[in-house]
Each structure stands twice: as C-alpha cells, then as structure tokens.
Amino acid sequence: MTFPIQRMRRMRRTESLRALVRETTLEPGDLIYPLFICPGAGVRTPVSSMPGVFNLSVDEAVSEAEEAAQLGIGGLLLFGLPEAKDEQGTGAWEENGIVQQALRALRKTPAANKLVLIADACLCEYTSHGHCGVIAKSGDGFDVENDPTLQLLARTAVSQAQAGADVVAPSDMMDGRVAAIRKALDAAGSAQTPILSYASKFASAFYGPFREAADSAPQFGDRRSYQMDGANLREAMREIDLDIEEGADMILMKPAMPYLDVVRAARERVDVPIGAYQVSGEYSMLHAAFQRGWLDRNRAMIESLQSIRRAGADFIVTYFAKDAAKLLA
Ligand code: PBG
C-alpha cells in the first residue's frame, strides 16, 4: 500500500497533530547547566568566546541557581577557578576550595535543592600545568601519571560530596578512577553519592572555548595520551563497560553533536542513564552563526538539543540550558 493511500504529510498538517506523534521530547528537566565559579563577590566576568557565559563568584552562582530552579532546569554542573594553582591541583580538594564553597552556599539556598548539584571532579582547572593528572617529567618529554592521580581524584570527589554535591563527575579519563572514587566515597560515609563518569570523553578541538572559561589549557603537550581518539567507537564502548563495572551509576558522553553515533551505540548497549555534554565549542560555533544572522537562534538551539536526545541521551549538559528552558516553558 503506497501513494496515494499512504500520505506521510497527513500527520504533519497541524501543530497539534505533529505534537501528538512527536517521538522525542525535550524538557527543561533534561538539561544540566554548567557554572564556572571564581573567587570574590559580585563577580560576573564574561567569557569572550562564549556569549552569555560568565565566571561567577559564589553569590552570583547562587542567583543563577535560583533562576535555573525557577526555570525547571534539572541540575547544575560546577567547575572551579581557584585563587591559586599548583603542581598537584590542591585547590580541587581543599576544604575551602572554590567549588566546595559554592556547594555549601547552594545547599543553604532553598531553591537550589530542586536542582541536582553535580561537581566536576578533575584536576586540570587547579594544576599550574593544566593537565588532568600528576606530571612526571622525563628528559624533554612528560607523562601524566595514572595511578598517583587516582588518589587525588578520589580526595577531590570525597571533599565535593562532603561539601554537598549530589553527584560527582570525574572527567579526567585516568584508568581506574571510577573504582578509586567509589572506594573512597564509601569509606568516607558517602556510599549514597552517585558517580556520573565521563566514560567516553574524546580529545576534542571543541573544548577550546571551555579552556578560556575555566582557564585550564594545558601549558605543554595535549590531552591525547588520556582522552580518547575521535576515530574510535569500539574503544568508547570498552571505556563505558569498564566504568560501569567499576561502579559508575551514570555515564556522560562528550562532545555530543560530533559524536551522536557514539551516544546511540551506548544507548543500545547499556541500561544505565546516559548524559551527553554539548560542549563549549558546539555552543560557540552556533553562537558565531547566530551573531552573523546565519542561523535562527531559537530553532537551531532546540534542534541541536533534540538531536542529542534523539540519539539516546537521557539528559544534556548544555550552556543553552537557561535559554532553552525559557523557550520550552
Ligand atoms: C575537564 C573538562 C573539560 C571539559 C569538561 N571538563 C576540558 C578538557 O577536557 O579539556 C570541556 C567542556 C566544554 O568544552 O564545554 N577535564
């Protein structure tokens, strides 16, 4: 039975018909809003490569959280810009670290309790060299040492959980970090804190603007010895399997749009909740086109988020969270 009996356009005729048969939903609660927390008070420093994104002092982050909660956004992902950086990244786990301060302030904010507070557990924003782990120099070269980094990440996750994080999200790509973090959380009385592991995180050019926002560009070398090669899908599946075996409660795929096939493959393979991170470069390139009038802002934004949901992500980390939530309201 084909044309003229079958007419696909019949169901596209009105918005109510289209809405009835829409296969993919997108709601404010599916969105996680990243915030970059910096020292000071009343600080809102624009990130030049990311229109609408700021470095925020804790008080300003609290206002953002109130607005995000009002908009029905699902949660926040917190990154920190510490007062000072050092070789080890001490600022990541300090009792009074910048993210820890923000978490405590948010926990005291009633509206923020509607949000899932996720802390990014990584060292690159806190190390003077900008790498995600401990550095061993050898001659002209260097190595980001896997095993010594694990305990620093575990310490970071524990201090974030103790400061009030609902979820910790390791983004470093060291081997074994999920197990190390799980063990440390359990030993510290945080057995109920879930781990959202950035299971397949690719070494991507699309993180460029983030490194300005978080001041975390590597001072030498690059991240290709720990983040994944963008050509590899099977390897991404192994990363996911290992992280789940080690105790990841949810996984995060990153970047999103250039890797939608990976999101889809992950969705078909595993049953844990899956998030996808529409990263800084994805956001900035869309904004660059909006600024030139080359793309319709609202439509392109929603379409980009819908594509990520359609690929199989349950939730999306996106700098568009507030703008999209306003449109979806
Ligand atoms: C930290 C981290 C990065 C991002 C999230 N966590 C940067 C990186 O790995 O270089 C990128 C997020 C974005 O681009 O929006 N390891």
Residues whose N, C-alpha, C, O or C-beta is under 5 A from the ligand:
A	BS01	PBG	C122 C124 S171 F206 Y207 F210 V279 S280 G281
